[in-house]
Amino acid sequence: MSECMHLTLCICRIGAYTCFRTLCCKGQPPPRPEYDLVCIGLTGSGKTSLLSRLCSEATDNIGPTTGFSIKAVPFQNAILNVKELGGADSIKKYWSRYYQGSQGVVFVLDSTSTDEDLEMARTELHSALQHPQLCTLPFLILANHQDKPAARTTQEVGRTHTQVHTSTWTNVHTREHTHRYTLTQTCYMLRTGGNNQ
Amino acid sequence: MKVKKGCNSTDAGVPVTSEDELLRNPVISPEDVLGLQKITENYLCSPEENVHMIDFTRFKIRDMETGTVLFEITKPPAPAGEKKDFDPNGGRFVRYQFTPAFLQLRQVGATVEFTVGDMPINNFRMIERHYFREQLLKSFDFEFGFCMPSSKNTCEHIYEFPPLSEDIMREMILHPYKTQSDSFYFVDNKLVMHNKADYSYSGSP
């Protein structure tokens, strides 16, 4: 439960800075605000599973996403319309066709992946960070599969992001118009108990 | 993705159109169907016009407030080599049977899963119009946008139920299948598919 709460709080914080809503006290409560997000990451990182779990759906028979999957993920204070894109090579090349209209990005990576795969994830992440349609948006980076023994910590994941592409990272952060919130958060899927973690 | 919730053609500033007029056009556009004031008698395009081989393979409805799945249907894969049993419009019509409680729902998530042939699709758009008898209840306009070639895609959009008076709800419950919808699908602003559905809220077949 704590991982889910953390994620909820993070996403609400990110969403809140772009939008301010006045609560209406008359009549029915106002419908929850909706935000459009894009969710990317390499194949096998766990994007579909994470989103399915957040929607209280079964995660047993999930296969690779071979296109896009748009899901309305409900939270108490908001609904996130997440456009999740498959991570296979044949699909990655189309990612940028889906960036327009996004208000935030969720990037999922497998914390247990090999150095080579982490390097590939880093390349894709940096590409997204600098894309004209995403470069001013908040990013939530989820280091998934934390339950596995080989998982890297957030610090290690964060470090590897900055190691090779330091200059690019710095440029991204110092760009005047980029008031970007980037949050790296660990997570994993609980396989037992059916809790929405 | 946000659904553009229009209602009447007058709100959208679109001229009123009729089925007969549209059937005379070589191409039917989104603006054309936004002007329709009632359910069509006929399909406005033939199955052959689905040149992009778009195929709907799964449909699910859930209550957004509780997460309860209300309805789910999956299309069985067509057995290889067998000739399809011939109603050319067989796959284009669905009859829904709900209980009266369905009309009390405020927000419903409808998931549709579809596959696409080996051509990429630049601009895939759906306009769905729901009527009770001759009254337009709600019009939904949803842009899927770009679809990758040979892909399988799912999309959940949120339907907010229009506010319905007690009188209308009572009538809808008493008259099963008089609530009907037309779903029009466009690629690059040209109609390529037209599906229909009707609805009962009386709780019995």
Chai-1 contact restraints between the chains, C-beta under 6 A:
chainA,res_idxA,chainB,res_idxB,connection_type,confidence,min_distance_angstrom,max_distance_angstrom,comment,restraint_id
A,S56,B,G67,contact,1.0,0.0,6.0,A-B,restraint_1
A,T66,B,S151,contact,1.0,0.0,6.0,A-B,restraint_2
A,T66,B,K152,contact,1.0,0.0,6.0,A-B,restraint_3
A,G67,B,M148,contact,1.0,0.0,6.0,A-B,restraint_4
A,G67,B,S151,contact,1.0,0.0,6.0,A-B,restraint_5
A,G67,B,K152,contact,1.0,0.0,6.0,A-B,restraint_6
A,G67,B,N153,contact,1.0,0.0,6.0,A-B,restraint_7
A,F68,B,N153,contact,1.0,0.0,6.0,A-B,restraint_8
A,S69,B,T154,contact,1.0,0.0,6.0,A-B,restraint_9
A,I70,B,M1,contact,1.0,0.0,6.0,A-B,restraint_10
A,I70,B,C155,contact,1.0,0.0,6.0,A-B,restraint_11
A,I70,B,E156,contact,1.0,0.0,6.0,A-B,restraint_12
A,K71,B,E156,contact,1.0,0.0,6.0,A-B,restraint_13
A,A72,B,G109,contact,1.0,0.0,6.0,A-B,restraint_14
A,A72,B,E156,contact,1.0,0.0,6.0,A-B,restraint_15
A,A72,B,I158,contact,1.0,0.0,6.0,A-B,restraint_16
A,P74,B,M64,contact,1.0,0.0,6.0,A-B,restraint_17
A,N81,B,M1,contact,1.0,0.0,6.0,A-B,restraint_18
A,Y94,B,M148,contact,1.0,0.0,6.0,A-B,restraint_19
A,R97,B,F146,contact,1.0,0.0,6.0,A-B,restraint_20
